[in-house]
Amino acid sequence: MLCPFIVAVPDTRMVRVFWGLDVGSGGIFQSPLDGKYFGIVGDGRQELMVFPDTLATPARVPIPSILEFHEKIRANPSTDKWNWFKEAEATETADLLTLVPISAYLVYDSFDTKLDAITLYKRILGLANHQTLALVAAKQFIQDLQ
């Protein structure tokens, strides 16, 4: 079974789902994917998402506090702006990976499309009594996107 992951779509508030993170190793055959990270996108019909070499290297990024984040959601839950917070307003920092594993039932309707990060965040909050390491990581990932 392939594990789903989410990755941020640059300059948006959206995330994209992909399956089965792997590293290309052609063995005796040469391949353009040799040494590259990749995953299956959509329904798996020959579409691959290839990631940069920095995929597994966390980057330190400025983030809002959890209180600031929740205040923004309460104040304007329907906004479609991806840049709620300006970098200068960020009060904390976090080491952020480019991707995070996620439970498939949280992203079941977005295998072929992008998913709004706030929608996903609300789904995660709805499972507060069912905390798993993957849910905690996904929640932190989405908070850090803002």
MOPE-V116500 format. One record per residue. N is the residue number from 1. PHI is phi in whole degrees, -180 to 180 (none if undefined). NEAR is the number of other C-alpha atoms within 10 Angstrom. Layout:
BEGIN
N,PHI,NEAR
N,PHI,NEAR
END
This chain:
BEGIN
1,none,5
2,-87,11
3,-88,13
4,-79,22
5,-129,22
6,-117,24
7,-136,19
8,-70,22
9,-89,16
10,-55,10
11,59,10
12,-140,15
13,-101,20
14,-101,22
15,-123,23
16,-122,21
17,-94,26
18,-140,26
19,-121,23
20,58,15
21,-57,19
22,-148,13
23,-121,15
24,-66,15
25,-148,14
26,-74,12
27,63,8
28,-81,6
29,-102,7
30,-81,9
31,-143,12
32,-66,9
33,-92,13
34,-56,13
35,78,13
36,-101,16
37,-83,18
38,-153,20
39,-149,21
40,-86,20
41,-112,21
42,72,18
43,-88,11
44,87,13
45,-86,8
46,68,8
47,-101,11
48,-116,14
49,-109,13
50,-101,17
51,-109,16
52,-69,10
53,-63,10
54,-83,11
55,-52,14
56,-91,13
57,-104,11
58,-67,13
59,-115,14
60,-81,11
61,-130,14
62,-75,21
63,-139,24
64,-76,23
65,-71,15
66,-62,12
67,-65,8
68,-61,13
69,-62,16
70,-66,13
71,-63,12
72,-64,13
73,-63,14
74,-65,9
75,-69,9
76,-150,9
77,-70,12
78,-102,10
79,-64,11
80,-111,13
81,-72,11
82,-90,16
83,-108,12
84,-60,15
85,-115,17
86,-83,11
87,-55,13
88,-67,9
89,-86,10
90,-66,15
91,-105,11
92,-135,12
93,-130,14
94,-147,15
95,-88,13
96,-113,19
97,-82,18
98,-72,18
99,-144,21
100,-151,20
101,-70,21
102,-144,21
103,-70,16
104,-60,16
105,-68,9
106,-84,15
107,-127,20
108,-57,11
109,-94,11
110,-132,16
111,-67,18
112,-106,14
113,-133,14
114,-79,19
115,-126,20
116,-65,19
117,-63,24
118,-69,21
119,-60,15
120,-65,18
121,-60,18
122,-65,12
123,-64,15
124,-65,19
125,-61,15
126,-66,10
127,-105,12
128,-55,11
129,-84,7
130,-122,9
131,-67,11
132,-128,12
133,-59,10
134,-64,14
135,-69,21
136,-63,14
137,-64,16
138,-65,22
139,-61,20
140,-64,16
141,-59,24
142,-69,21
143,-61,18
144,-72,21
145,-64,25
146,-80,21
END
